Structures are given as C-alpha cells and as structure tokens.
Amino acid sequence: MFKIGMSLVLAVIAAFVIVLAGFLNEVRVGTMLLRGLLGFVVTGVVGALLVTVFEARNLETAENSSRERDEDEQMSYIPSDDETEHRDEEEAGEEAGFQPLTDQNLEHLQPPES
C-alpha cells in the first residue's frame, strides 16, 4: 500500500510540474495534457519500481534490527537505585496503611519576622 501511495504522490507532482511548465511556455493545451499524462505514467512506474527495490532491501534489515533491539531492551533492563527505593517505600506504606494528609497531620510554619 505504501508503494502505491508514494508512486501516486510522485506521479501527481511530476504531472503538475509538467503542466505548469507548459502554461508558462504557452504550449497548446492538448500537447501540455499529453505530456502531463505521459509524465504521470512514467513517474508512477519508475517510482513504484524504486520504492519496491528500497522496501525489499530494507525490509529484512528493519525486521532483524527491531527484533534484536526488542530482545536487548528486555534483557538489559536493570532498575536504578531510586526505583528500588521508591518501590520499597511504597511497599512499606502499604503495609503500615495509607493515611491521607489532613490539617492535623501537617506541621504549620510561621514566616520569619524581620
């Protein structure tokens, strides 16, 4: 699907440029449209071939590299000290019971007097 869309985009751009160049050079409308159609077809075919070749070359490499990257990420994950401390604090808080903050639990500070 990607190569069809990419080929169509390239072909439409090529046809547009050819027709625009025909308008600027005051070429007859029939000649301009025939050249635009020919440019559309040729660019579409060449674009489809190029996209197919590039897709075939990079497909194996992309699949293998993504699979290796996923395996490396799964194997190389080591939690940092901060994460383990945070997890330990959460577990300790769950064991002791959770208490929401209220006005009675908070220490009220006074601003310094100058």
DSSP file (Angstrom, degrees, kcal/mol; ACC not computed):
  #  RESIDUE AA STRUCTURE BP1 BP2  ACC     N-H-->O    O-->H-N    N-H-->O    O-->H-N    TCO  KAPPA ALPHA  PHI   PSI    X-CA   Y-CA   Z-CA
    1    1 A M     >        0   0    0      0, 0.0     4,-2.2     0, 0.0     5,-0.2   0.000 360.0 360.0 360.0 -36.7    0.0    0.0    0.0
    2    2 A F  H  >  +     0   0    0      1,-0.2     4,-2.7     2,-0.2     5,-0.2   0.906 360.0  50.0 -63.7 -41.6    2.9    2.3    0.8
    3    3 A K  H  > S+     0   0    0      1,-0.2     4,-2.1     2,-0.2    -1,-0.2   0.847 109.5  51.1 -70.1 -30.9    4.5    2.0   -2.6
    4    4 A I  H  > S+     0   0    0      2,-0.2     4,-2.3     1,-0.2    -1,-0.2   0.941 113.5  44.6 -68.0 -46.0    1.2    2.7   -4.4
    5    5 A G  H  X S+     0   0    0     -4,-2.2     4,-2.3     2,-0.2    -2,-0.2   0.915 115.0  47.7 -63.4 -43.8    0.6    5.9   -2.4
    6    6 A M  H  X S+     0   0    0     -4,-2.7     4,-2.3     1,-0.2    -1,-0.2   0.901 112.3  49.7 -65.8 -40.5    4.2    7.0   -2.8
    7    7 A S  H  X S+     0   0    0     -4,-2.1     4,-2.5    -5,-0.2    -1,-0.2   0.903 110.8  49.8 -65.5 -40.9    4.2    6.3   -6.5
    8    8 A L  H  X S+     0   0    0     -4,-2.3     4,-2.7     2,-0.2     5,-0.2   0.904 109.7  50.9 -64.7 -40.9    0.9    8.3   -6.9
    9    9 A V  H  X S+     0   0    0     -4,-2.3     4,-2.2     2,-0.2    -2,-0.2   0.939 113.0  45.6 -61.7 -46.2    2.3   11.2   -5.0
   10   10 A L  H  X S+     0   0    0     -4,-2.3     4,-2.3     1,-0.2    -2,-0.2   0.908 113.8  49.6 -62.6 -41.5    5.4   11.3   -7.1
   11   11 A A  H  X S+     0   0    0     -4,-2.5     4,-2.6     2,-0.2    -2,-0.2   0.902 110.6  48.9 -67.2 -41.3    3.4   10.9  -10.3
   12   12 A V  H  X S+     0   0    0     -4,-2.7     4,-2.5     2,-0.2    -1,-0.2   0.908 111.8  49.5 -65.7 -40.9    0.9   13.7   -9.4
   13   13 A I  H  X S+     0   0    0     -4,-2.2     4,-2.4    -5,-0.2    -2,-0.2   0.924 112.1  48.5 -62.6 -43.5    3.8   16.1   -8.6
   14   14 A A  H  X S+     0   0    0     -4,-2.3     4,-2.3     1,-0.2    -2,-0.2   0.925 112.6  47.5 -63.8 -44.2    5.5   15.3  -11.9
   15   15 A A  H  X S+     0   0    0     -4,-2.6     4,-2.6     1,-0.2     5,-0.2   0.905 111.6  51.2 -63.8 -40.8    2.3   15.8  -13.9
   16   16 A F  H  X S+     0   0    0     -4,-2.5     4,-2.5     1,-0.2    -1,-0.2   0.914 110.8  47.9 -62.3 -43.4    1.7   19.1  -12.1
   17   17 A V  H  X S+     0   0    0     -4,-2.4     4,-2.4     2,-0.2    -1,-0.2   0.903 112.5  49.3 -64.9 -40.6    5.2   20.4  -12.8
   18   18 A I  H  X S+     0   0    0     -4,-2.3     4,-1.9     2,-0.2    -2,-0.2   0.928 113.4  45.5 -65.3 -44.8    4.9   19.4  -16.5
   19   19 A V  H  X S+     0   0    0     -4,-2.6     4,-2.2     2,-0.2    -2,-0.2   0.903 113.2  50.7 -65.9 -40.6    1.5   21.1  -16.9
   20   20 A L  H  X S+     0   0    0     -4,-2.5     4,-2.2     1,-0.2    -2,-0.2   0.902 109.5  50.1 -63.4 -41.3    2.7   24.2  -15.0
   21   21 A A  H  X S+     0   0    0     -4,-2.4     4,-1.6     1,-0.2    -1,-0.2   0.871 108.9  53.4 -64.6 -35.2    5.8   24.4  -17.3
   22   22 A G  H  <>S+     0   0    0     -4,-1.9     5,-2.4     2,-0.2     4,-0.3   0.899 108.3  49.2 -65.6 -40.7    3.5   24.1  -20.3
   23   23 A F  H ><5S+     0   0    0     -4,-2.2     3,-1.0     1,-0.2    -2,-0.2   0.916 110.8  50.2 -63.2 -42.4    1.4   27.0  -19.1
   24   24 A L  H 3<5S+     0   0    0     -4,-2.2    -1,-0.2     1,-0.2    -2,-0.2   0.820 113.9  44.3 -67.5 -30.4    4.5   29.1  -18.5
   25   25 A N  T 3<5S-     0   0    0     -4,-1.6    -1,-0.2    -5,-0.2    -2,-0.2   0.335 110.6-121.0 -96.3   6.4    5.8   28.4  -22.0
   26   26 A E  T < 5 +     0   0    0     -3,-1.0    -3,-0.2    -4,-0.3     2,-0.2   0.894  49.8 169.1  56.0  46.7    2.4   28.9  -23.7
   27   27 A V      < -     0   0    0     -5,-2.4    -1,-0.2     1,-0.1    -2,-0.0  -0.550  44.9 -87.0 -83.7 153.9    2.3   25.4  -25.1
   28   28 A R     >  -     0   0    0     -2,-0.2     4,-2.4     1,-0.1     5,-0.2  -0.267  35.5-120.4 -60.2 149.3   -1.0   24.2  -26.7
   29   29 A V  H  > S+     0   0    0      1,-0.2     4,-2.7     2,-0.2     5,-0.2   0.886 110.8  52.0 -62.1 -42.3   -3.4   22.6  -24.2
   30   30 A G  H  > S+     0   0    0      2,-0.2     4,-2.2     1,-0.2    -1,-0.2   0.915 112.3  45.3 -61.5 -44.3   -3.5   19.2  -25.9
   31   31 A T  H  > S+     0   0    0      2,-0.2     4,-2.5     1,-0.2     5,-0.2   0.910 113.2  51.1 -64.7 -42.5    0.3   18.9  -26.0
   32   32 A M  H  X S+     0   0    0     -4,-2.4     4,-2.3     1,-0.2    -2,-0.2   0.919 112.2  45.2 -63.4 -45.1    0.5   20.0  -22.4
   33   33 A L  H  X S+     0   0    0     -4,-2.7     4,-2.6     2,-0.2    -1,-0.2   0.875 112.4  51.7 -68.3 -37.2   -2.0   17.5  -21.2
   34   34 A L  H  X S+     0   0    0     -4,-2.2     4,-2.4    -5,-0.2    -2,-0.2   0.922 112.2  46.0 -64.5 -43.4   -0.5   14.7  -23.3
   35   35 A R  H  X S+     0   0    0     -4,-2.5     4,-2.7     2,-0.2    -2,-0.2   0.894 112.5  51.2 -65.2 -39.2    3.0   15.4  -21.8
   36   36 A G  H  X S+     0   0    0     -4,-2.3     4,-2.3    -5,-0.2    -2,-0.2   0.913 111.4  47.1 -63.5 -42.6    1.5   15.6  -18.3
   37   37 A L  H  X S+     0   0    0     -4,-2.6     4,-2.4     2,-0.2    -2,-0.2   0.915 113.2  48.4 -64.6 -43.7   -0.2   12.2  -18.8
   38   38 A L  H  X S+     0   0    0     -4,-2.4     4,-2.6     1,-0.2     5,-0.2   0.916 112.7  48.3 -62.8 -43.1    2.9   10.7  -20.1
   39   39 A G  H  X S+     0   0    0     -4,-2.7     4,-2.4     1,-0.2     5,-0.3   0.877 110.0  53.3 -63.9 -37.6    5.0   12.1  -17.2
   40   40 A F  H  X S+     0   0    0     -4,-2.3     4,-2.1    -5,-0.2    -2,-0.2   0.938 112.7  42.9 -61.6 -47.9    2.4   10.9  -14.8
   41   41 A V  H  X S+     0   0    0     -4,-2.4     4,-2.3     2,-0.2     5,-0.2   0.936 116.6  46.0 -66.2 -47.3    2.6    7.3  -16.1
   42   42 A V  H  X S+     0   0    0     -4,-2.6     4,-2.7     1,-0.2     5,-0.3   0.934 115.1  46.2 -64.2 -46.1    6.4    7.2  -16.4
   43   43 A T  H  X S+     0   0    0     -4,-2.4     4,-2.7    -5,-0.2    -1,-0.2   0.884 111.5  53.0 -65.6 -37.6    7.0    8.7  -13.0
   44   44 A G  H  X S+     0   0    0     -4,-2.1     4,-2.1    -5,-0.3    -1,-0.2   0.918 112.8  43.4 -61.8 -44.3    4.4    6.3  -11.4
   45   45 A V  H  X S+     0   0    0     -4,-2.3     4,-2.2     2,-0.2    -2,-0.2   0.940 117.0  45.1 -68.1 -47.6    6.0    3.2  -12.9
   46   46 A V  H  X S+     0   0    0     -4,-2.7     4,-2.5     1,-0.2     5,-0.2   0.906 113.8  50.5 -64.1 -40.6    9.6    4.3  -12.0
   47   47 A G  H  X S+     0   0    0     -4,-2.7     4,-2.6    -5,-0.3     5,-0.2   0.904 109.7  50.5 -63.2 -41.5    8.5    5.4   -8.5
   48   48 A A  H  X S+     0   0    0     -4,-2.1     4,-2.2    -5,-0.2    -1,-0.2   0.905 111.6  48.2 -63.7 -41.1    6.8    2.1   -7.9
   49   49 A L  H  X S+     0   0    0     -4,-2.2     4,-2.3     2,-0.2    -2,-0.2   0.930 113.6  46.5 -64.9 -44.6   10.0    0.2   -9.0
   50   50 A L  H  X S+     0   0    0     -4,-2.5     4,-2.6     1,-0.2     5,-0.2   0.918 113.3  48.0 -65.3 -43.0   12.3    2.3   -6.9
   51   51 A V  H  X S+     0   0    0     -4,-2.6     4,-2.5     1,-0.2    -1,-0.2   0.894 111.5  51.5 -65.4 -38.2   10.1    2.0   -3.8
   52   52 A T  H  X S+     0   0    0     -4,-2.2     4,-2.3    -5,-0.2    -2,-0.2   0.919 111.6  46.8 -63.2 -43.9    9.8   -1.7   -4.3
   53   53 A V  H  X S+     0   0    0     -4,-2.3     4,-2.1     2,-0.2    -2,-0.2   0.939 115.1  45.2 -64.4 -47.0   13.6   -2.1   -4.5
   54   54 A F  H  X S+     0   0    0     -4,-2.6     4,-2.2     1,-0.2    -2,-0.2   0.882 113.4  50.8 -65.2 -37.3   14.2    0.1   -1.5
   55   55 A E  H  X S+     0   0    0     -4,-2.5     4,-1.5    -5,-0.2    -1,-0.2   0.899 110.2  49.4 -66.5 -40.6   11.5   -1.7    0.5
   56   56 A A  H  X S+     0   0    0     -4,-2.3     4,-0.7     1,-0.2    -2,-0.2   0.881 113.2  46.9 -67.0 -37.9   12.9   -5.1   -0.3
   57   57 A R  H  X S+     0   0    0     -4,-2.1     4,-0.7     1,-0.2    -2,-0.2   0.912 119.8  37.0 -70.3 -42.2   16.4   -4.1    0.7
   58   58 A N  H  X S+     0   0    0     -4,-2.2     4,-2.7    -5,-0.2     5,-0.2   0.594  99.4  78.4 -88.8 -10.7   15.4   -2.5    4.0
   59   59 A L  H  X S+     0   0    0     -4,-1.5     4,-2.3     2,-0.2     5,-0.2   0.948  98.1  40.9 -65.9 -49.6   12.7   -4.9    5.0
   60   60 A E  H  X S+     0   0    0     -4,-0.7     4,-2.5     1,-0.2     5,-0.2   0.927 117.5  48.7 -63.5 -44.7   15.0   -7.7    6.2
   61   61 A T  H  X S+     0   0    0     -4,-0.7     4,-2.5     1,-0.2     5,-0.2   0.910 112.5  47.7 -63.5 -42.9   17.3   -5.3    7.9
   62   62 A A  H  X S+     0   0    0     -4,-2.7     4,-2.2     2,-0.2     5,-0.2   0.903 113.0  48.2 -66.9 -41.2   14.5   -3.4    9.6
   63   63 A E  H  X S+     0   0    0     -4,-2.3     4,-2.1    -5,-0.2    -2,-0.2   0.936 115.1  44.4 -64.8 -45.7   12.8   -6.6   10.9
   64   64 A N  H  X S+     0   0    0     -4,-2.5     4,-2.5     1,-0.2    -2,-0.2   0.908 114.5  48.4 -66.5 -42.0   16.1   -8.1   12.2
   65   65 A S  H  X S+     0   0    0     -4,-2.5     4,-2.4    -5,-0.2    -1,-0.2   0.889 112.3  48.4 -68.9 -37.3   17.2   -4.8   13.8
   66   66 A S  H  X S+     0   0    0     -4,-2.2     4,-2.3    -5,-0.2    -1,-0.2   0.896 112.7  48.6 -69.0 -38.0   13.8   -4.2   15.5
   67   67 A R  H  X S+     0   0    0     -4,-2.1     4,-2.1    -5,-0.2    -2,-0.2   0.923 113.8  46.1 -65.7 -43.9   13.7   -7.8   16.8
   68   68 A E  H  X S+     0   0    0     -4,-2.5     4,-2.6     1,-0.2    -2,-0.2   0.899 111.8  52.0 -65.2 -39.8   17.3   -7.6   18.2
   69   69 A R  H  X S+     0   0    0     -4,-2.4     4,-2.5     2,-0.2    -2,-0.2   0.911 109.4  49.6 -63.3 -42.2   16.5   -4.2   19.7
   70   70 A D  H  X S+     0   0    0     -4,-2.3     4,-2.0     2,-0.2    -1,-0.2   0.908 112.1  47.9 -63.0 -41.8   13.5   -5.6   21.5
   71   71 A E  H  X S+     0   0    0     -4,-2.1     4,-2.1     1,-0.2    -2,-0.2   0.908 111.8  50.0 -65.4 -41.1   15.5   -8.5   22.8
   72   72 A D  H  X S+     0   0    0     -4,-2.6     4,-2.2     1,-0.2    -2,-0.2   0.901 110.0  50.6 -64.0 -40.9   18.2   -6.2   24.0
   73   73 A E  H  < S+     0   0    0     -4,-2.5     4,-0.5     1,-0.2    -1,-0.2   0.887 111.6  47.9 -65.1 -38.2   15.8   -3.9   25.8
   74   74 A Q  H  < S+     0   0    0     -4,-2.0     3,-0.4     1,-0.2    -1,-0.2   0.889 117.5  41.4 -69.5 -37.4   14.2   -6.9   27.6
   75   75 A M  H  < S+     0   0    0     -4,-2.1    -2,-0.2     1,-0.2    -1,-0.2   0.778 113.5  51.1 -80.6 -27.1   17.5   -8.3   28.7
   76   76 A S  S  < S+     0   0    0     -4,-2.2     2,-0.6    -5,-0.2    -1,-0.2   0.377  75.0 118.4 -98.3   5.5   19.3   -5.1   29.6
   77   77 A Y        +     0   0    0     -4,-0.5    -4,-0.0    -3,-0.4    -3,-0.0  -0.625  31.3 166.9 -79.8 117.6   16.7   -3.5   32.0
   78   78 A I        -     0   0    0     -2,-0.6    -2,-0.0     0, 0.0    -3,-0.0  -0.993  36.0-121.9-126.8 121.9   18.1   -3.1   35.5
   79   79 A P        -     0   0    0      0, 0.0     2,-0.0     0, 0.0    -2,-0.0  -0.350  28.6-121.0 -65.5 142.8   16.1   -0.9   37.9
   80   80 A S     >  -     0   0    0      1,-0.1     4,-2.0    -2,-0.0     5,-0.2  -0.263  25.0-104.6 -76.6 169.1   18.0    2.0   39.3
   81   81 A D  H  > S+     0   0    0      1,-0.2     4,-2.6     2,-0.2     5,-0.2   0.870 121.1  55.7 -62.5 -37.3   18.6    2.5   43.0
   82   82 A D  H  > S+     0   0    0      1,-0.2     4,-2.6     2,-0.2    -1,-0.2   0.907 107.4  49.0 -62.6 -41.1   15.9    5.3   43.0
   83   83 A E  H  > S+     0   0    0      2,-0.2     4,-2.4     1,-0.2    -1,-0.2   0.910 112.5  47.1 -66.3 -41.2   13.3    3.0   41.6
   84   84 A T  H  X S+     0   0    0     -4,-2.0     4,-2.4     2,-0.2    -2,-0.2   0.899 113.4  48.4 -68.3 -38.9   14.1    0.2   44.1
   85   85 A E  H  X S+     0   0    0     -4,-2.6     4,-2.5     2,-0.2    -2,-0.2   0.929 112.6  48.7 -64.4 -43.8   14.0    2.7   47.0
   86   86 A H  H  X S+     0   0    0     -4,-2.6     4,-2.3     1,-0.2    -2,-0.2   0.911 111.8  49.0 -62.1 -42.5   10.7    4.1   45.8
   87   87 A R  H  X S+     0   0    0     -4,-2.4     4,-2.3     1,-0.2    -1,-0.2   0.900 110.7  50.6 -64.5 -40.6    9.2    0.7   45.4
   88   88 A D  H  X S+     0   0    0     -4,-2.4     4,-2.4     1,-0.2    -2,-0.2   0.901 110.3  49.8 -63.9 -40.7   10.4   -0.3   48.9
   89   89 A E  H  X S+     0   0    0     -4,-2.5     4,-2.5     2,-0.2    -2,-0.2   0.899 110.2  50.6 -64.6 -40.3    8.8    2.9   50.3
   90   90 A E  H  X S+     0   0    0     -4,-2.3     4,-2.1     2,-0.2    -2,-0.2   0.921 111.3  48.0 -62.9 -43.2    5.6    2.1   48.5
   91   91 A E  H  X S+     0   0    0     -4,-2.3     4,-1.9     1,-0.2    -2,-0.2   0.899 112.2  49.1 -65.0 -39.8    5.5   -1.4   49.9
   92   92 A A  H  X S+     0   0    0     -4,-2.4     4,-2.3     1,-0.2    -1,-0.2   0.895 110.6  51.1 -65.7 -39.7    6.3   -0.1   53.4
   93   93 A G  H  X S+     0   0    0     -4,-2.5     4,-1.3     1,-0.2    -2,-0.2   0.864 109.4  50.3 -64.8 -36.5    3.5    2.5   53.1
   94   94 A E  H  < S+     0   0    0     -4,-2.1    -1,-0.2     2,-0.2    -2,-0.2   0.875 111.1  48.9 -69.6 -36.4    1.0   -0.2   52.0
   95   95 A E  H  < S+     0   0    0     -4,-1.9    -2,-0.2     1,-0.2    -1,-0.2   0.908 114.6  44.3 -68.8 -41.2    2.0   -2.4   55.0
   96   96 A A  H  < S-     0   0    0     -4,-2.3    -1,-0.2    -5,-0.1    -2,-0.2   0.704 120.6-108.2 -77.2 -19.1    1.6    0.4   57.5
   97   97 A G     <  -     0   0    0     -4,-1.3     2,-0.4    -5,-0.2    -1,-0.1   0.166  29.7 -90.0  98.9 141.2   -1.6    1.6   56.0
   98   98 A F        -     0   0    0     -4,-0.2    -4,-0.0    -3,-0.1    -5,-0.0  -0.686  37.2-172.0 -88.7 132.8   -2.3    4.7   53.9
   99   99 A Q        -     0   0    0     -2,-0.4     3,-0.1     3,-0.0    -2,-0.0  -0.983  19.0-133.4-125.1 122.5   -3.3    7.9   55.7
  100  100 A P        -     0   0    0      0, 0.0     2,-0.3     0, 0.0     5,-0.1  -0.340  32.4 -97.2 -71.2 156.2   -4.4   10.9   53.7
  101  101 A L        +     0   0    0      3,-0.1     2,-0.3     4,-0.0     3,-0.0  -0.528  49.2 170.0 -74.6 135.0   -3.0   14.3   54.6
  102  102 A T     >  -     0   0    0     -2,-0.3     4,-0.8    -3,-0.1     3,-0.4  -0.818  49.9 -97.0-132.8 174.9   -5.1   16.5   56.8
  103  103 A D  T  4 S+     0   0    0     -2,-0.3     3,-0.4     1,-0.2     5,-0.1   0.841 122.9  54.6 -63.7 -32.7   -4.6   19.7   58.7
  104  104 A Q  T  4 S+     0   0    0      1,-0.2    -1,-0.2     3,-0.1    -3,-0.1   0.799 106.0  52.1 -72.4 -27.8   -3.9   17.8   61.9
  105  105 A N  T  4 S+     0   0    0     -3,-0.4     2,-0.3    -5,-0.1    -1,-0.2   0.661  96.8  83.4 -81.8 -15.8   -1.1   15.8   60.2
  106  106 A L  S  < S-     0   0    0     -4,-0.8     2,-0.6    -3,-0.4    -5,-0.0  -0.643  76.8-128.4 -94.9 145.8    0.7   18.8   58.8
  107  107 A E        -     0   0    0     -2,-0.3     2,-0.5     2,-0.0    -2,-0.1  -0.807  23.5-140.9 -90.1 125.0    3.2   21.0   60.6
  108  108 A H        -     0   0    0     -2,-0.6     2,-0.3    -5,-0.1    -5,-0.0  -0.763  16.5-159.6 -91.0 126.6    2.3   24.6   60.4
  109  109 A L        -     0   0    0     -2,-0.5    -2,-0.0     0, 0.0     0, 0.0  -0.807   7.7-140.2-106.5 145.8    5.2   27.0   59.9
  110  110 A Q        -     0   0    0     -2,-0.3     3,-0.1     1,-0.0     0, 0.0  -0.817  27.1-109.3-100.6 143.8    5.3   30.7   60.7
  111  111 A P        -     0   0    0      0, 0.0     2,-0.1     0, 0.0    -1,-0.0  -0.413  44.7 -95.7 -69.2 149.3    7.1   33.1   58.4
  112  112 A P        -     0   0    0      0, 0.0     2,-0.4     0, 0.0     0, 0.0  -0.371  35.9-127.1 -67.1 142.8   10.2   34.6   59.8
  113  113 A E              0   0    0      1,-0.1    -3,-0.0    -3,-0.1     0, 0.0  -0.758 360.0 360.0 -91.6 135.3    9.8   38.0   61.5
  114  114 A S              0   0    0     -2,-0.4    -1,-0.1     0, 0.0     0, 0.0   0.455 360.0 360.0 -91.9 360.0   12.2   40.7   60.3
